[in-house]
């Protein structure tokens, strides 16, 4: 019988986030580079302004489309304080060129 670590690995492979990334990666070749570059100050090519500590990419299903947005935030204790919501693009426009 396989151990708990094997089950954890299988669960991580089947996670919704992993499925979304596997689906999005071939359609958006620059997506992974964009995600890696988010957590840098604007002067270094990232999106963080003064007072912002982190940025995350958000894929939001909305009826018949998926929106891609960037959310910047900082941590105060155990709370995440959102500072900006940056709409990037409509996923459908990025994938079919319309």
C-alpha positions as YAML, in Angstrom:
chain: A
units: angstrom
residues:
- id: 1
  name: UNK
  ca: [0.00, 0.00, 0.00]
- id: 2
  name: UNK
  ca: [1.27, 3.45, -0.88]
- id: 3
  name: UNK
  ca: [1.96, 6.00, 1.83]
- id: 4
  name: UNK
  ca: [0.39, 9.30, 2.75]
- id: 5
  name: UNK
  ca: [2.98, 11.24, 0.75]
- id: 6
  name: UNK
  ca: [1.85, 9.44, -2.40]
- id: 7
  name: UNK
  ca: [-1.77, 10.37, -1.67]
- id: 8
  name: UNK
  ca: [-0.80, 14.01, -1.04]
- id: 9
  name: UNK
  ca: [1.06, 14.08, -4.36]
- id: 10
  name: UNK
  ca: [-1.94, 12.63, -6.18]
- id: 11
  name: UNK
  ca: [-4.27, 15.15, -4.52]
- id: 12
  name: UNK
  ca: [-2.02, 18.05, -5.55]
- id: 13
  name: UNK
  ca: [-2.01, 16.80, -9.15]
- id: 14
  name: UNK
  ca: [-5.82, 16.69, -9.14]
- id: 15
  name: UNK
  ca: [-6.33, 20.11, -7.56]
- id: 16
  name: UNK
  ca: [-8.47, 22.68, -9.40]
- id: 17
  name: UNK
  ca: [-5.55, 25.13, -9.53]
- id: 18
  name: UNK
  ca: [-3.28, 22.56, -11.13]
- id: 19
  name: UNK
  ca: [-5.98, 21.73, -13.68]
- id: 20
  name: UNK
  ca: [-6.44, 25.43, -14.55]
- id: 21
  name: UNK
  ca: [-2.71, 25.97, -14.95]
- id: 22
  name: UNK
  ca: [-2.33, 22.88, -17.14]
- id: 23
  name: UNK
  ca: [-5.20, 24.10, -19.31]
- id: 24
  name: UNK
  ca: [-4.01, 27.71, -19.52]
- id: 25
  name: UNK
  ca: [-0.29, 27.12, -20.04]
- id: 26
  name: UNK
  ca: [-0.44, 25.90, -23.68]
- id: 27
  name: UNK
  ca: [-2.91, 28.65, -24.63]
- id: 28
  name: UNK
  ca: [-0.91, 31.46, -23.05]
- id: 29
  name: UNK
  ca: [2.80, 30.85, -23.57]
- id: 30
  name: UNK
  ca: [3.80, 33.91, -21.54]
- id: 31
  name: UNK
  ca: [1.48, 33.17, -18.61]
- id: 32
  name: UNK
  ca: [4.06, 31.48, -16.37]
- id: 33
  name: UNK
  ca: [6.63, 34.22, -16.95]
- id: 34
  name: UNK
  ca: [3.98, 36.83, -16.13]
- id: 35
  name: UNK
  ca: [3.05, 35.03, -12.90]
- id: 36
  name: UNK
  ca: [6.70, 34.76, -11.83]
- id: 37
  name: UNK
  ca: [7.28, 38.46, -12.45]
- id: 38
  name: UNK
  ca: [4.28, 39.80, -10.52]
- id: 39
  name: UNK
  ca: [5.92, 39.99, -7.08]
- id: 40
  name: UNK
  ca: [8.46, 42.64, -8.02]
- id: 41
  name: UNK
  ca: [8.32, 46.42, -7.66]
- id: 42
  name: UNK
  ca: [7.13, 48.30, -10.76]
- id: 43
  name: UNK
  ca: [10.64, 49.70, -11.27]
- id: 44
  name: UNK
  ca: [11.88, 46.10, -11.71]
- id: 45
  name: UNK
  ca: [9.11, 45.13, -14.13]
- id: 46
  name: UNK
  ca: [6.60, 43.84, -11.58]
- id: 47
  name: UNK
  ca: [3.27, 45.27, -10.44]
- id: 48
  name: UNK
  ca: [3.92, 46.14, -6.79]
- id: 49
  name: UNK
  ca: [3.62, 49.76, -5.69]
- id: 50
  name: UNK
  ca: [4.96, 51.13, -2.41]
- id: 51
  name: UNK
  ca: [3.24, 49.46, 0.55]
- id: 52
  name: UNK
  ca: [2.23, 46.36, -1.42]
- id: 53
  name: UNK
  ca: [3.94, 43.11, -0.48]
- id: 54
  name: UNK
  ca: [2.44, 40.47, -2.76]
- id: 55
  name: UNK
  ca: [0.56, 40.02, -6.01]
- id: 56
  name: UNK
  ca: [-1.46, 37.07, -7.22]
- id: 57
  name: UNK
  ca: [-3.06, 36.08, -10.49]
- id: 58
  name: UNK
  ca: [-6.76, 35.35, -10.28]
- id: 59
  name: UNK
  ca: [-8.78, 33.37, -12.85]
- id: 60
  name: UNK
  ca: [-12.47, 34.16, -12.39]
- id: 61
  name: UNK
  ca: [-15.21, 32.24, -14.22]
- id: 62
  name: UNK
  ca: [-18.02, 34.62, -15.19]
- id: 63
  name: UNK
  ca: [-20.94, 33.03, -17.06]
- id: 64
  name: UNK
  ca: [-19.47, 32.07, -20.46]
- id: 65
  name: UNK
  ca: [-15.98, 33.54, -20.01]
- id: 66
  name: UNK
  ca: [-12.97, 33.55, -17.71]
- id: 67
  name: UNK
  ca: [-11.43, 36.83, -16.56]
- id: 68
  name: UNK
  ca: [-7.77, 37.11, -15.65]
- id: 69
  name: UNK
  ca: [-6.99, 39.69, -12.98]
- id: 70
  name: UNK
  ca: [-4.09, 40.66, -10.72]
- id: 71
  name: UNK
  ca: [-4.75, 41.34, -7.04]
- id: 72
  name: UNK
  ca: [-2.13, 43.10, -4.93]
- id: 73
  name: UNK
  ca: [-2.14, 42.80, -1.16]
- id: 74
  name: UNK
  ca: [-0.18, 42.95, 2.08]
- id: 75
  name: UNK
  ca: [-0.41, 40.83, 5.20]
- id: 76
  name: UNK
  ca: [-1.27, 42.37, 8.57]
- id: 77
  name: UNK
  ca: [-1.09, 39.69, 11.21]
- id: 78
  name: UNK
  ca: [-3.19, 36.84, 9.89]
- id: 79
  name: UNK
  ca: [-5.28, 39.07, 7.59]
- id: 80
  name: UNK
  ca: [-4.81, 39.68, 3.89]
- id: 81
  name: UNK
  ca: [-5.47, 43.36, 3.04]
- id: 82
  name: UNK
  ca: [-6.23, 43.80, -0.66]
- id: 83
  name: UNK
  ca: [-4.88, 47.07, -2.04]
- id: 84
  name: UNK
  ca: [-5.55, 46.90, -5.79]
- id: 85
  name: UNK
  ca: [-7.53, 44.88, -8.31]
- id: 86
  name: UNK
  ca: [-5.99, 45.10, -11.80]
- id: 87
  name: UNK
  ca: [-8.09, 43.67, -14.65]
- id: 88
  name: UNK
  ca: [-5.74, 42.05, -17.18]
- id: 89
  name: UNK
  ca: [-7.91, 40.64, -19.92]
- id: 90
  name: UNK
  ca: [-10.74, 38.41, -20.90]
- id: 91
  name: UNK
  ca: [-9.38, 34.84, -21.20]
- id: 92
  name: UNK
  ca: [-11.45, 34.25, -24.36]
- id: 93
  name: UNK
  ca: [-9.89, 37.28, -26.06]
- id: 94
  name: UNK
  ca: [-6.41, 36.05, -25.20]
- id: 95
  name: UNK
  ca: [-7.05, 32.54, -26.51]
- id: 96
  name: UNK
  ca: [-8.99, 33.15, -29.74]
- id: 97
  name: UNK
  ca: [-7.51, 36.47, -30.74]
- id: 98
  name: UNK
  ca: [-10.84, 38.35, -30.85]
...
